[in-house]
Amino acid sequence: MEGIWIGIDVSKKKLDAAVWVVGKKYRTLKVDNDAAGFAALLLWSRALASGLELRFCMESTGDYGFALALYLVEEGEWVSVVNPAWIKHYGRALGRLNKTDTADAKLIAQYALERKPHEWTLKEPGLRNLFRLHRRREQLKTMVAMEDNRTECPQAVGPACMASVKRVLKALKAEQRDVEKQILQLINEHSKLKTDVQLIHSVPPLAQNSAVAILAEMPDVNECQAAPNYAAQAGVNPTLAQSGSSVRGSSSMSRGGRKVVRAVLQMPTLRAIKTMPEVKAIYDRLRARGKKHRQAMVAAMRKLLMIVYGVLKHRRPYIPNFNLNT
């Protein structure tokens, strides 16, 4: 072996790590999901590596695993964060029936050794900070919307509680403006981020907020072989359930990718249908074939992301060159 893969199963309180090697021999470790546990895990892993290349693989489990991934990257280690569905279906293909934290860690290690997943997109510090700030902005937007909804029923809320709602709403909006200011400052301080935002912004319907969401949530274009693969990372690729002469409904969106990106691109896609001929042509063609508005919208969003892939991949601003007669 040229190196070893450490599979890590993440839970709220614990981390289960396993090493899978040829011959199905395992070494496992269980530590707390905190700073001391991170250090113990890294020390154990480096001792096992014994000069071999060391790589870590874990499932994308939100904040519980994000902190560990950040720690390992900042310690100079190679980290891969993969879709949990890939691990689940890989285990099914192997006929794995046990579902324990240790068994999951072993499965992740075996998956990584066999499939060689890509390195984590957020290894670059500027991009990690953009991801954090973008996620915080989305959280604040959700909280502002919740408090705004409460102001619509003042009689039910009552005068005293309504005063509390307004105070909280004012504070949340101030925090949101502060986070947006930090995002702008971060972009201006990093030349590549600034260039990427400008490239995405060259696509007419995509403003800065959309560009930030795409950069923070989507993988690097160099990790995707082609534009359709890139768009599939947002879960807008079509899927069809068919077996023999049996077809269960029409094709639908896979929903297997970044739902945050899909949510952010709703309004830009509607604008793209009106302002971008290449997107409008796809939408109109599908509607003419009897597809529902929602289905045509998904296809239009997919086309929009494929255009984003093109401008980022080739490092050139968007130039409309669509010919409806071709």
C-alpha positions, 0 to 999 in steps of 0.5 A, spaced: 500 500 500 502 507 498 498 510 503 492 508 508 485 511 509 482 513 515 474 512 515 470 516 520 463 516 523 461 522 526 455 523 531 454 528 536 458 526 542 463 521 539 467 519 533 468 512 531 475 511 526 477 505 522 482 503 518 481 498 512 487 494 509 487 489 504 486 482 507 480 485 511 484 487 517 481 493 521 484 497 527 478 502 530 478 508 535 473 511 539 474 518 541 469 524 544 467 529 538 471 535 541 478 538 541 481 533 545 478 527 541 480 531 535 488 531 537 487 524 540 484 521 533 490 525 529 495 522 533 493 515 533 492 516 525 499 518 524 502 512 528 498 507 524 501 511 518 508 510 520 511 514 514 505 512 509 501 517 506 495 518 510 488 520 508 481 521 512 474 520 509 468 522 513 460 523 511 457 530 510 454 531 517 453 538 518 456 542 524 458 535 527 463 533 522 465 540 519 469 542 526 473 535 525 474 536 517 477 544 519 481 541 524 484 536 520 485 540 514 488 546 518 493 540 521 495 539 514 492 533 513 488 530 506 481 530 508 475 528 503 467 529 505 462 525 501 455 524 500 452 519 506 448 516 500 454 514 497 456 510 503 449 507 504 448 504 497 456 502 497 454 498 503 448 495 500 452 493 494 456 489 499 451 486 503 452 489 509 447 489 514 450 491 521 448 498 522 453 501 528 458 506 529 464 502 528 461 498 522 459 505 519 467 507 520 469 501 517 465 501 511 467 509 510 474 506 510 473 501 505 469 505 500 475 511 501 480 505 499 476 503 493 473 509 490 478 514 492 474 520 493 476 527 491 479 532 496 475 536 500 473 543 497 473 547 503 481 546 504 482 553 502 482 558 508 478 564 504 473 559 501 472 556 508 470 563 511 466 564 505 462 558 507 461 559 514 459 567 513 454 564 507 451 559 512 450 564 517 447 569 513 442 564 511 440 562 518 439 569 519 435 570 513 431 564 516 430 567 523 428 574 520 423 571 516 420 567 522 420 573 526 417 577 520 411 572 520 409 573 527 408 581 526 402 579 521 398 577 527 399 582 533 392 581 536 394 573 537 402 575 539 399 580 544 403 587 546 408 585 550 410 579 546 410 584 540 415 589 543 419 583 544 419 580 537 420 587 534 427 588 538 429 581 536 427 583 529 431 589 529 437 585 532 437 580 527 437 585 521 443 588 524 447 582 524 445 580 517 447 587 515 454 585 519 455 578 516 453 581 509 459 586 510 464 581 512 462 577 506 464 583 501 470 584 505 472 577 505 471 577 497 475 584 496 481 581 500 481 575 496 483 576 489 481 569 486 474 569 490 473 576 487 475 574 480 470 568 481 464 573 483 465 577 477 465 571 473 459 569 475 456 576 476 457 576 468 451 571 467 445 576 467 440 574 472 446 572 478 447 577 483 452 577 488 448 573 493 447 568 488 455 568 486 457 567 493 452 561 494 454 558 488 462 559 490 460 557 498 456 551 496 458 548 490 464 544 488 470 546 484 469 546 477 476 542 476 473 536 480 467 535 475 468 532 468 463 536 465 458 541 465 452 536 467 456 533 472 457 540 475 449 541 475 448 535 478 451 537 484 446 541 486 441 535 485 437 538 478 439 533 474 433 529 471 431 522 474 426 517 471 424 510 474 423 505 469 423 497 469 421 494 462 414 497 460 413 500 467 414 507 468 413 510 475 411 517 473 415 522 469 422 524 470 423 528 476 429 532 479 434 528 483 434 532 489 441 529 491 445 535 491 445 542 495 438 544 496 441 551 499 443 552 491 437 550 489 433 555 493 438 561 492 437 560 484 429 560 484 428 567 483 435 568 478 432 562 474 425 566 473 429 572 471 433 567 466 427 565 463 425 572 461 432 575 459 437 569 457 435 566 450 438 559 451 435 558 458 428 561 455 429 556 449 429 550 454 423 552 458 419 554 452 421 547 449 419 543 455 412 547 456 410 545 449 412 538 450 407 538 456 411 538 461 409 542 468 412 549 470 416 546 475 419 541 471 421 546 466 424 550 471 428 545 474 431 544 467 432 551 466 436 552 473 440 546 470 442 550 464 444 556 468 448 552 472 452 549 466 453 556 464 456 558 470 461 552 470 463 554 463 465 561 465 468 559 471 472 553 467 474 557 462 475 563 466 472 568 461 465 572 462 459 570 460 458 573 452 451 571 449 452 568 443 446 563 442 442 563 436 435 560 436 436 558 428 441 553 430 
